[in-house]
């Protein structure tokens, strides 16, 4: 038993050692790429390996800009050499072995003296340097995480000798007494759950400040230093639910990104925000007490005001640079200003679950995505004329929608969803939507006419389900790239006008179409693999089955045929 216990202990010790010291041979091969980098690219690589994996690339670039690096060129070169990847959410990613390489390079800077290393990413090591006051001017980055119960408190004296500290990440820390410290070289400070008695002074070089989920209020003394942070580009106050008002910032503050997500007590944003001339992104998602927005700066490119309580929006005509507007679950919102048409750069508009919205006015021609799902009181949408760039249109569960004036001119449309629009009785022609690949109708009650699907040359999948009053589906012979057709539970459907020329069709499923008598000529569909005709009680003829040499599955049930 003792021998087994010793072996287990040795294995644990070996695993612990390997997590700190990577395999030499692997590291030597990876080191070749690192050695080929210039100084700035090496610094960027080490920052990512030690601190920035998972961070938004744009946020990291603000930090490196403030460090006098050239981040865009540096990141691109790292990417081309496969030393870093950019994820789908624009986050920085790095393979574990490359991360370990970066951390081993830092470890080799000083094998014995932790305070002589440039970056300390393990809490225990950072705490040892801080508590023993052995840090030096070589230390550029520190990470602390006090989420585990302990009696440790940050002490400002421990930072005194680390005069070149650029990067500081702290989570759940407590401080003893009033913590006032000059972080004159900091470019990035991330202090989640920051206490009221932490007061950072001398933030003249700070570029990114993250105080999310902190306990600060509008009377916090730290605001006085933030207001004059002459290089501050990003301020994240997400989840600071004790703040009811944002103190006024100077118009000279170079703030570009302001995040106030989940500030649930925030009731007022003063007019000062309209004077922040460099602000490009404002995120006030789920500020549930916010009922009014002041005039916003013309520099704004992104606005997320989802789950706020505004009944109306400020004039939008001055937002000439706005590209993304998110208003999901603004349940009190009654109208969209007609001035939205002046937003020539708007690419994405999201209105999901705006339950009191009754009308969508004419939209700017550059729009690429419109989502208005579950707008239950929406009755009318103005013509989609001139929306030649629209790629995505989602109108699911708009139960009161009775009229869409026109769908012509949607030349770039790729995805169109219009399910459960129970009051819509007629769908206008989609002619001209040559890029449309996916089309789905799931209506449940009232759609009785689909005017025409001619010209949808790129359509690959067509689903028509639960359209109980639909009687006729127009000629589908133009749909040369159609791979799949599903027509389900359209009980009054009596005619499909034509299926000739569907050379790409592989799957045809028709189910519960009780009035359908004939399935027209399928002889051109040589690639058909599967045909399922289920519970079509009056069906008496399927034309052109002979010569379908690729057919593997043919199922016909409950039909006269």
C-alpha positions in Angstrom: 0.0 0.0 0.0 2.8 2.4 0.9 4.6 1.7 -2.4 1.4 2.4 -4.4 0.9 5.6 -2.5 4.5 6.7 -3.3 3.9 5.9 -7.0 0.7 8.0 -7.1 2.5 10.9 -5.4 5.4 10.6 -8.0 2.9 10.6 -10.9 1.1 13.7 -9.5 4.5 15.5 -9.1 5.5 14.6 -12.6 2.2 15.9 -14.0 2.5 19.1 -12.0 6.0 19.6 -13.3 5.0 19.0 -17.0 2.3 21.6 -16.7 4.9 24.2 -15.7 7.8 23.0 -17.9 6.8 21.9 -21.4 8.5 19.1 -23.4 11.9 20.4 -24.6 11.8 18.8 -28.1 8.4 20.2 -29.0 9.4 23.7 -27.7 12.6 23.7 -29.7 10.6 23.2 -33.0 8.0 25.9 -32.1 10.8 28.3 -30.9 12.0 28.6 -34.5 8.9 30.6 -35.5 9.1 32.8 -32.4 12.8 33.6 -33.0 11.9 34.9 -36.5 9.7 37.6 -35.0 10.7 41.3 -34.5 10.7 42.7 -30.9 7.1 44.1 -31.0 5.7 40.8 -32.4 7.4 38.9 -29.6 5.9 41.2 -27.0 2.4 40.8 -28.5 2.9 37.0 -28.7 3.9 36.8 -25.0 1.0 39.1 -23.9 -1.5 36.7 -25.6 0.1 33.6 -24.2 0.1 34.9 -20.7 -3.1 37.1 -20.4 -5.1 37.7 -23.6 -6.3 34.3 -24.8 -10.1 34.7 -25.4 -9.9 38.5 -25.4 -11.6 40.5 -28.2 -8.9 41.3 -30.7 -10.0 45.0 -30.9 -9.7 45.5 -27.2 -6.2 44.0 -27.2 -5.2 46.3 -30.0 -6.2 49.3 -28.0 -3.8 48.1 -25.3 -0.9 47.5 -27.7 -1.5 50.8 -29.5 -1.0 52.5 -26.1 2.2 50.5 -25.7 3.5 52.0 -29.0 3.3 48.7 -30.8 1.9 48.2 -34.3 -0.8 45.7 -33.4 -2.6 45.3 -36.7 0.5 44.4 -38.6 1.8 42.3 -35.7 -1.3 40.3 -35.3 -1.5 39.7 -39.1 2.1 38.4 -39.1 1.5 36.1 -36.1 -1.7 34.8 -37.9 0.2 34.1 -41.1 2.8 32.2 -39.2 0.0 30.2 -37.4 1.2 31.5 -34.0 -2.3 32.9 -33.3 -5.8 32.5 -34.6 -8.8 34.8 -34.6 -12.1 33.1 -33.6 -15.6 33.6 -35.0 -16.3 36.1 -32.2 -13.2 38.1 -33.0 -11.4 36.6 -30.0 -7.7 35.8 -29.8 -7.0 32.1 -29.8 -3.7 30.1 -29.4 -2.9 26.4 -29.4 -2.0 25.1 -26.0 1.6 24.2 -27.1 2.2 27.7 -28.4 0.7 29.1 -25.1 3.1 26.9 -23.2 6.0 28.0 -25.4 5.3 31.7 -24.6 5.0 31.0 -20.9 8.2 28.9 -20.9 10.1 31.8 -22.6 8.9 34.1 -19.7 9.9 31.5 -17.1 13.4 31.2 -18.6 13.9 35.0 -18.0 14.6 34.1 -14.4 14.4 30.6 -13.1 14.7 31.5 -9.4 13.6 35.1 -8.9 9.9 35.5 -9.8 10.2 39.3 -9.5 12.7 39.3 -12.3 10.2 37.9 -14.9 8.2 40.1 -17.2 4.8 38.4 -16.7 3.3 36.5 -13.8 0.0 34.8 -14.8 -0.3 32.4 -11.8 -2.0 33.8 -8.7 0.3 32.2 -6.2 3.5 33.4 -8.0 2.1 37.0 -8.4 1.0 37.0 -4.7 4.4 35.9 -3.5 6.1 38.7 -5.4 3.5 41.3 -4.1 3.4 40.1 -0.5 7.2 39.9 -0.2 7.7 43.2 -2.1 10.3 41.5 -4.4 8.9 42.8 -7.7 11.2 44.8 -9.9 10.9 47.2 -12.8 11.1 44.1 -15.1 7.6 43.1 -14.2 5.1 44.2 -16.9 2.1 42.0 -16.2 0.3 40.5 -13.2 -2.7 38.3 -12.6 -4.5 37.9 -9.3 -7.7 35.8 -8.6 -9.0 36.0 -5.0 -12.2 34.0 -5.7 -11.1 31.2 -3.4 -11.8 32.0 0.3 -8.7 33.4 2.0 -7.5 36.3 4.2 -5.3 37.9 1.5 -5.8 41.6 0.8 -4.0 43.6 -1.9 -1.5 46.0 -0.4 -0.4 49.0 -2.4 3.2 48.9 -1.0 3.9 45.7 -2.9 3.4 47.6 -6.2 5.9 50.4 -5.4 9.0 48.7 -7.0 7.1 47.5 -10.2 7.4 50.8 -11.9 7.0 49.4 -15.5 3.7 47.5 -14.9 1.7 47.7 -18.1 -1.0 45.0 -17.5 -2.9 44.2 -14.3 -5.8 41.8 -14.0 -7.5 41.4 -10.6 -10.6 39.4 -9.7 -12.6 39.4 -6.4 -9.8 41.3 -4.5 -10.2 42.9 -1.1 -8.1 45.8 -0.1 -7.3 47.0 3.4 -8.1 50.6 4.2 -8.1 53.1 1.4 -6.1 51.7 -1.5 -4.7 54.7 -3.5 -1.9 53.9 -5.9 -0.3 55.6 -8.9 -0.3 53.2 -11.8 1.5 55.6 -14.1 2.6 53.0 -16.8 -0.6 50.9 -16.8 -2.3 50.4 -20.2 -4.8 47.7 -19.1 -6.5 47.5 -15.8 -9.1 44.7 -15.3 -10.5 44.7 -11.8 -13.7 42.7 -11.7 -15.8 43.2 -8.5 -13.7 46.2 -7.5 -14.5 47.5 -4.0 -15.4 51.1 -3.2 -12.2 51.7 -1.3 -9.9 51.1 -4.3 -9.0 54.4 -5.9 -6.6 54.2 -8.9 -4.7 57.5 -9.4 -2.5 58.7 -12.3 -4.2 56.8 -15.1 -2.6 59.0 -17.8 -1.5 56.1 -20.0 -4.4 53.8 -19.3 -6.1 52.6 -22.5 -8.5 49.9 -21.3 -10.4 49.9 -18.0 -12.7 47.0 -17.0 -14.5 47.4 -13.7 -17.3 44.9 -14.5 -19.5 43.6 -11.7 -18.0 46.1 -9.2 -19.5 47.6 -6.1 -18.9 51.2 -7.1 -21.6 53.9 -7.1 -21.8 57.3 -8.7 -20.1 58.8 -5.5 -17.0 56.6 -5.9 -13.8 58.7 -5.7 -12.2 56.9 -8.6 -14.4 58.7 -11.1 -12.3 61.8 -10.6 -9.2 60.0 -12.1 -11.2 58.3 -14.9 -12.5 61.6 -16.1 -9.0 62.9 -16.8 -7.5 59.7 -18.2 -6.2 61.3 -21.4 -5.6 58.0 -23.3 -8.7 56.0 -22.1 -10.3 54.3 -25.1 -12.4 51.5 -23.5 -14.5 51.6 -20.3 -16.4 48.5 -19.3 -18.8 48.8 -16.4 -20.9 45.8 -17.1 -22.9 44.5 -14.2 -22.2 47.5 -11.9 -25.8 47.3 -10.6 -25.3 50.0 -7.9 -24.8 52.8 -10.4 -27.9 54.8 -11.1 -26.1 57.6 -13.0 -22.8 58.0 -15.0 -20.8 61.0 -13.9 -20.2 63.5 -16.6 -17.1 62.9 -18.7 -15.1 65.6 -20.4 -15.7 66.1 -24.1 -11.9 65.7 -24.6 -11.9 62.1 -23.2 -10.9 59.9 -26.2 -13.4 57.2 -25.2 -14.3 54.9 -28.1 -16.0 52.0 -26.4 -18.5 52.3 -23.4 -20.1 49.2 -22.1 -22.9 49.4 -19.5 -24.5 46.0 -19.9 -26.6 44.8 -17.0 -26.4 48.1 -15.1 -29.9 47.4 -14.0 -30.3 50.6 -11.8 -29.0 52.9 -14.4 -31.8 55.4 -15.0 -30.0 58.3 -16.7 -27.3 58.9 -19.3 -26.7 62.6 -19.4 -26.3 64.7 -22.5 -22.5 64.6 -22.1 -22.4 61.4 -24.1 -23.3 63.3 -27.3 -20.1 65.2 -26.9 -17.8 62.1 -26.9 -16.6 62.7 -30.4 -14.7 59.4 -30.8 -17.3 57.1 -29.3 -17.9 54.2 -31.8 -19.5 51.6 -29.6 -22.2 52.0 -26.9 -23.6 48.8 -25.3 -26.4 49.4 -22.8 -27.9 45.9 -23.1 -30.4 45.1 -20.2 -30.3 48.5 -18.6 -33.8 47.8 -17.4 -34.3 51.2 -15.7 -33.3 53.3 -18.7 -36.3 54.9 -20.3 -34.7 57.7 -22.3 -31.6 58.2 -24.5 -30.1 61.6 -25.2 -28.7 62.7 -28.5 -25.9 60.4 -29.4 -22.6 61.3 -31.1 -22.3 61.1 -34.9 -19.2 58.9 -34.6 -21.2 56.0 -33.2 -21.0 52.8 -35.3 -22.5 50.2 -32.9 -25.5 50.7 -30.6 -27.0 47.8 -28.5 -30.0 49.1 -26.5 -31.7 45.7 -26.2 -33.9 45.0 -23.1 -34.2 48.7 -22.2 -37.5 50.5 -21.5 -37.5 53.3 -24.0 -40.8 54.1 -25.6 -39.1 56.1 -28.4 -35.7 56.7 -29.8 -33.9 60.0 -30.2 -33.5 61.4 -33.7 -31.3 59.1 -35.6 -30.5 61.3 -38.6 -27.2 62.4 -37.3 -25.8 58.9 -36.8 -24.3 58.8 -40.2 -21.7 56.2 -39.2 -24.0 53.7 -37.5 -23.7 50.2 -38.8 -25.3 48.0 -36.1 -28.5 48.8 -34.2 -29.8 46.2 -31.7 -33.2 46.9 -30.1 -34.3 43.3 -29.1 -36.8 43.0 -26.3 -37.4 46.7 -26.1 -41.0 45.8 -25.1 -42.1 49.4 -24.6 -40.9 50.7 -27.9 -43.8 51.9 -30.0 -42.2 53.2 -33.2 -39.0 53.4 -35.2 -38.2 57.0 -36.4 -38.6 57.5 -40.1 -35.2 59.1 -40.0 -33.7 55.6 -39.8 -33.8 55.8 -43.6 -31.0 58.4 -43.5 -28.5 55.9 -41.9 -26.8 55.1 -45.1 -24.1 52.8 -43.4 -26.6 50.7 -41.4 -25.9 47.1 -42.0 -27.8 45.3 -39.3 -31.1 46.0 -37.5 -32.5 43.7 -34.9 -36.0 44.2 -33.4 -36.8 40.8 -32.0 -39.6 40.8 -29.4 -40.4 44.5 -29.7 -44.0 43.5 -28.8 -45.6 47.0 -29.1 -44.0 47.9 -32.4 -46.7 48.2 -35.0 -44.9 49.5 -38.1 -41.4 49.4 -39.7 -40.7 52.4 -41.9 -38.7 52.5 -45.0 -35.2 51.3 -44.3 -31.8 52.4 -45.8 -30.6 50.7 -48.9 -27.3 49.4 -47.4 -29.1 47.1 -44.9 -27.9 43.5 -44.9 -29.8 41.9 -42.0 -33.3 42.6 -40.6 -34.6 40.5 -37.7 -38.1 41.3 -36.4 -39.1 37.9 -34.8 -41.9 37.9 -32.3 -43.0 41.5 -33.0 -46.5 40.4 -32.0 -48.3 43.7 -32.8 -46.4 44.5 -36.0 -49.0 45.0 -38.7 -47.3 46.4 -41.7 -43.8 46.6 -43.2 -43.1 49.3 -45.8 -41.9 48.2 -49.2 -38.5 46.5 -49.2 -37.8 48.4 -52.5 -34.1 49.4 -52.8 -32.9 46.9 -50.2 -30.7 45.3 -52.8 -28.0 44.4 -50.2 -30.3 42.6 -47.8 -29.0 39.1 -47.2 -31.0 38.0 -44.1 -34.7 38.6 -43.4 -36.4 37.0 -40.4 -40.1 37.7 -39.6 -41.0 34.7 -37.5 -44.1 34.8 -35.2 -45.3 38.2 -36.2 -48.8 37.2 -35.4 -50.5 40.5 -36.4 -48.6 41.0 -39.7 -51.2 41.5 -42.4 -49.3 43.3 -45.2 -45.9 43.3 -46.8 -46.1 45.8 -49.6 -43.4 44.3 -51.8 -40.5 41.9 -51.8 -39.1 42.9 -55.2 -35.6 44.0 -55.6 -34.1 41.9 -52.8 -31.2 40.9 -55.1 -28.8 39.7 -52.4 -31.3 37.8 -50.2 -29.8 34.5 -48.9 -32.0 33.6 -46.0 -35.7 34.3 -45.6 -37.8 33.0 -42.6 -41.5 33.9 -42.2 -42.9 31.3 -39.9 -46.2 31.5 -37.9 -47.3 34.9 -39.3 -50.9 33.9 -38.8 -52.6 37.0 -40.2 -50.5 37.3 -43.4 -52.7 36.1 -46.3 -50.5 36.9 -49.3 -46.8 36.7 -49.8 -45.6 39.1 -52.6 -43.3 37.9 -55.4 -39.7 37.2 -54.5 -38.6 37.6 -58.0 -35.0 38.9 -58.2 -33.7 37.3 -55.1 -31.1 35.3 -57.1 -28.9 34.6 -54.0 -31.6 33.0 -51.8 -30.5 29.6 -50.6 -33.0 28.8 -47.8 -36.7 29.6 -47.8 -39.1 28.4 -45.1 -42.9 29.1 -44.6 -44.5 27.7 -41.5 -47.8 29.6 -41.2 -50.3 27.5 -39.2 -53.4 29.4 -40.3 -54.0 31.9 -43.2 -51.5 32.1 -46.0 -53.4 31.2 -49.1 -51.2 32.5 -51.9 -47.5 32.5 -52.7 -47.4 34.8 -55.8 -44.3 33.4 -57.4 -40.9 31.9 -56.8 -39.6 32.4 -60.3 -36.0 33.5 -60.6 -34.7 32.1 -57.3 -31.9 30.5 -59.1 -29.7 29.8 -56.0 -32.4 28.3 -53.8 -31.3 25.0 -52.3 -33.9 24.2 -49.8 -37.7 25.0 -49.8 -39.9 24.2 -46.8 -43.6 25.0 -46.8 -45.3 23.7 -43.6 -48.7 24.1 -41.9 -50.0 26.6 -44.5 -53.6 25.3 -44.0 -55.3 27.6 -46.6 -52.6 27.4 -49.3 -54.2 26.1 -52.5 -51.6 26.6 -55.2 -47.8 26.6 -55.4 -46.5 28.3 -58.5 -44.2 26.9 -61.1 -40.9 25.8 -59.5 -39.0 25.0 -62.7 -36.6 28.0 -62.4 -35.1 26.6 -59.2 -32.2 24.8 -60.9 -30.2 24.4 -57.7 -33.0 23.2 -55.5 -31.8 20.1 -53.5 -34.6 19.6 -51.1 -38.4 20.2 -51.2 -40.6 19.7 -48.1 -44.3 20.4 -48.3 -45.9 19.4 -45.0 -49.5 19.7 -43.7 -50.8 22.0 -46.4 -54.3 20.4 -46.3 -56.0 22.4 -49.0 -53.1 22.4 -51.5 -54.5 21.0 -54.7 -51.9 22.0 -57.3 -48.2 22.3 -57.8 -47.9 24.0 -61.1 -44.6 22.6 -62.3 -41.5 20.6 -61.3 -39.7 20.4 -64.6 -36.0 21.3 -64.8 -35.1 20.5 -61.2 -31.9 18.9 -62.2 -30.3 19.1 -58.7 -33.3 17.8 -56.7 -32.3 15.0 -54.3 -35.1 14.9 -51.8 -38.9 15.3 -52.2 -41.1 15.0 -49.1 -44.9 15.7 -49.3 -46.9 14.9 -46.2 -50.5 15.5 -45.1 -51.5 17.4 -48.2 -55.0 15.9 -48.3 -56.2 17.8 -51.5 -53.3 17.2 -53.8 -54.1 15.0 -56.8 -51.1 15.1 -59.1 -47.4 15.5 -58.6 -46.2 17.0 -61.9 -43.3 15.7 -64.1 -40.2 14.6 -62.2 -38.3 13.2 -65.2 -35.6 15.9 -65.2 -34.7 15.1 -61.5 -32.2 12.4 -62.3 -30.4 13.0 -59.0 -33.5 12.2 -56.8 -32.5 9.8 -54.0 -35.5 10.0 -51.8 -39.3 10.4 -52.5 -41.7 10.2 -49.5 -45.4 10.8 -50.1 -47.3 10.3 -46.9 -51.0 10.7 -46.1 -51.9 12.5 -49.4 -55.3 10.9 -49.6 -56.4 12.1 -53.0 -53.1 11.7 -54.8 -53.7 9.6 -58.0 -50.6 10.3 -60.2 -46.9 10.9 -59.9 -45.5 11.9 -63.3 -42.0 11.0 -64.6 -40.9 8.3 -62.2 -39.5 6.2 -64.9 -35.8 6.9 -65.5 -35.0 8.1 -62.0 -32.0 5.8 -61.8 -30.5 7.4 -58.6 -33.6 6.7 -56.6 -32.9 4.7 -53.4 -36.0 5.3 -51.3 -39.6 5.5 -52.5 -42.3 5.5 -49.9 -46.0 6.1 -50.7 -48.6 5.7 -48.0 -52.3 6.5 -47.7 -52.8 7.6 -51.3 -55.1 6.5 -54.1 -52.0 6.1 -56.3 
